[in-house]
Amino acid sequence: MRIQRTLATTAALTCLAALSACKGGTEAAPPAATASAGSTGPLAEAQRYMRQFTSCEDLGAAPDDPRLPSGDFPEVGQWSVKELGVCSDKPEKGDIAIAAPADMKAFQEGYKKYVMDKIAAGDGAYGLESRVLVGKGFVAVPTRTRTAVALVRSDLRVLTCNPTAAVPEGYKREKALVEGCVLGDFVNSEDGQGSPNLQTPADPAGGAGATGKPGQPAHGSLGLPRAASMGELRKLVESSLDCSHFSTDPATVAVESIDYAPVVKDAPLTWGLSGRALCGEPAGAQRAHGLSWLDTVSDMKKLQTRAKAAQLAELKEDGRLRATQSLLLVGENIAVETNDPAARFGLYQQQFLYLNCVPGFSAPTGYRLEKAQVDGCVLTNYEPGHPVG
């Protein structure tokens, strides 16, 4: 039941493979069940409840509804499921599958067995990003992470049965109806839109039991790039970043737009910078395009300290960074601010590392994870939701 990734990232789902409409059956599908204010039944009750916390429109129960998940999902009769339905979270451009079990313990037993079978077959991470949300009389499985985050503000709880899963401090951890599973309000996700982890980041300089080691895997640090001048920095990054339009004019460098937000917001000297340049086309006759900033750094600790404060302030608003917010990638005495994932991919290959100050962040084995110059931050080439392999 590839719920934790398939359903977390797929906006439009195909029909449920286990149902007759997906097996090539010729029987006509029953009409969709649409909930109205006076509708009754477990699916309509589930819709009414979830609408208090997120959008759940166009409730349907037809087996050929294209929004129903395909493949890894129980059919009616499995895991005690007596009814299946689906509604749409239109603002998030996603859907919410709804299962109404006759026996919730039987459902949880079925899900646990499925997870354990997946793990036994070699998928040890299966279920770590569960989107199975258990309520009173129904189970909801949203396709969008942000929908799941909205729903766990209710009494719905994430059912997690992978024995290696952890619930961070500050989140609920309750017993499920079956041994080996837990219920909680923490939504784990690699797409950067899950519940914020408020624990202190793992110290990459820690001992053998630490989450990460400098230069994962244990080959020591690969080092960081450096440049003796702005001209040398521009030449260094030109294979990764489009700097065909380049300026060091302070008025031009200070430009930002609705699509491109720099990390450094005021006088460069107060951020520990000795020089600053802009790559890309500032707004003129057309909107700004491809803006990124190059920095030569005289005080890296000051830059990282101010960047940490800015990052935490952004996270405090809603637990995530804006899509237009540039990430700060640093070298020894240089830095680049860009929100272009393709550019960052190239910069990681040149040994630049991203300053990540998200509480609780850690990188999977195989990615670099090194100590920053400011407590509470790490340097890494791993971006949740955007692996750089």
RAJOLIN-V668906 format. One record per backbone hydrogen bond with DSSP energy under -0.5 kcal/mol. NH is the residue of the N-H (numbers start at 0). CO is the residue of the C=O. E is the energy in kcal/mol with one decimal. If there is no record, write none. Layout:
nh: [NH	NH]
co: [CO	CO]
e: [E	E]
This chain:
nh: [2	3	5	6	6	7	8	9	10	12	18	21	22	22	24	33	34	38	44	45	46	47	48	49	50	51	52	53	56	59	64	67	71	72	76	77	79	80	81	82	84	85	86	87	88	89	91	92	92	93	95	96	97	98	99	100	101	106	107	108	109	110	111	112	113	114	115	116	117	118	119	120	121	122	123	125	127	129	132	132	133	133	134	136	138	139	140	141	142	144	147	148	149	150	151	152	153	155	156	157	158	159	159	162	164	167	170	173	175	180	181	182	183	184	186	187	194	197	201	203	205	209	213	215	218	218	219	232	233	234	235	236	237	239	240	242	245	246	252	253	254	256	259	260	261	264	269	270	271	272	273	274	276	277	278	279	280	281	283	288	291	292	293	294	295	296	297	298	302	303	304	305	306	307	308	309	310	311	312	313	314	315	316	316	317	318	324	325	326	328	328	329	330	331	334	335	336	337	337	340	343	344	345	346	347	348	349	350	351	352	353	354	355	355	356	360	366	368	369	371	376	377	378	379	380	382	385]
co: [0	0	1	1	2	2	4	5	8	10	15	18	18	19	19	31	32	35	40	41	42	43	44	45	46	48	49	49	87	85	61	64	69	70	80	74	76	77	99	99	97	59	95	56	93	87	88	88	89	88	86	140	84	138	82	98	79	102	103	104	105	106	107	108	109	110	111	112	113	114	115	116	118	117	121	122	124	126	130	139	131	156	137	134	98	132	96	130	94	7	143	144	145	146	147	149	150	150	133	183	131	157	181	160	161	165	167	182	180	177	159	173	157	171	184	185	186	195	360	201	202	206	203	212	214	216	213	228	229	230	231	232	233	236	236	240	243	277	248	249	251	259	256	323	259	262	266	267	268	267	295	295	293	246	291	244	288	279	285	280	278	336	276	334	274	332	271	271	298	299	300	301	302	303	304	305	306	307	308	309	310	311	312	313	313	314	321	260	337	326	335	352	333	224	294	328	292	326	335	338	339	340	341	342	343	344	345	347	346	329	379	327	353	377	354	357	363	212	378	376	373	355	369	353	367	385	382]
e: [-3.6	-0.5	-1.1	-0.8	-0.5	-0.6	-1.4	-1.2	-0.6	-0.5	-1.6	-1.6	-0.7	-0.9	-2.4	-0.7	-0.5	-1.7	-2.4	-2.3	-2.4	-2.5	-2.1	-2.6	-2.0	-1.5	-2.1	-2.3	-2.9	-2.6	-1.9	-1.9	-0.7	-2.3	-3.1	-2.4	-0.5	-2.8	-2.7	-1.1	-2.4	-2.1	-1.9	-2.8	-2.2	-1.1	-0.7	-0.5	-1.1	-2.0	-3.0	-2.2	-2.8	-2.7	-2.6	-0.6	-3.4	-1.8	-2.4	-2.5	-2.2	-2.5	-2.6	-2.4	-2.0	-2.5	-2.8	-2.4	-2.0	-2.4	-2.6	-1.5	-1.8	-2.2	-1.3	-1.7	-2.1	-1.2	-0.9	-3.0	-0.6	-3.3	-2.7	-1.1	-2.7	-2.8	-2.7	-0.5	-2.8	-0.7	-1.8	-2.4	-1.9	-2.2	-1.9	-1.0	-1.8	-0.7	-1.9	-3.3	-3.2	-0.7	-2.6	-0.6	-2.0	-0.6	-1.4	-3.6	-1.2	-1.3	-2.5	-2.8	-1.4	-0.7	-0.6	-0.8	-2.1	-0.7	-0.9	-0.7	-2.1	-2.0	-0.7	-0.9	-1.2	-2.7	-0.7	-2.1	-2.7	-2.0	-2.2	-2.1	-0.8	-1.8	-2.6	-1.0	-0.6	-1.9	-3.0	-1.7	-1.7	-2.0	-0.5	-2.6	-0.6	-0.5	-1.1	-1.6	-1.5	-2.1	-2.6	-1.4	-2.3	-3.0	-3.1	-2.4	-2.7	-0.7	-2.4	-2.7	-2.3	-2.3	-2.3	-2.7	-2.1	-3.0	-2.2	-2.2	-2.0	-2.6	-2.3	-2.3	-2.4	-2.3	-1.8	-2.1	-2.3	-2.7	-1.9	-1.8	-2.3	-2.0	-0.7	-0.7	-0.8	-3.0	-1.4	-2.7	-2.4	-0.7	-2.9	-3.1	-3.0	-3.1	-2.2	-2.8	-2.6	-1.7	-0.6	-0.8	-2.3	-2.2	-1.7	-2.2	-2.6	-1.4	-0.9	-1.7	-2.3	-1.9	-3.3	-2.6	-0.9	-2.8	-0.6	-2.0	-1.7	-0.5	-3.1	-1.1	-1.3	-2.3	-3.3	-1.8	-1.0	-0.5	-2.8]
